[in-house]
Amino acid sequence: MNLLMFLSIFIMIISNIMMLISIILSKKSMLDREKCSSFECGFDPKSLARIPFSLHFFLITVIFLIFDVEIALIFPLIPTFYMVNFLTWFKISFFFIIMLLIGLYHEWNQNMLNWTN
């Protein structure tokens, strides 16, 4: 128990020292307006906030997010193959893949997959 407490305190001290050294040695100037501003998706933060935004770009990112989450949902299907009955596993995975293909067909039918209109 004593060793665990010592290691915890030691790790906290080392991490605080590293953060302090980073702050001291950083080249970020507090007076430089550009370095202190945030940078979001290539938009200039000093310009107008109400500039037109491409809705199509937003929809493409949402589609990417959906298919990215889909991969995270498919991975648990692989280890469960040996844990459950094959027919049950096949029904669940087939239903999941069919739902994704129906969504992909709907997006294709609505011309959401075309980058330029």
Helices and strands as residue ranges (DSSP letters): H 2-25, H 33-36, H 55-74, G 75-77, G 79-82, H 86-109
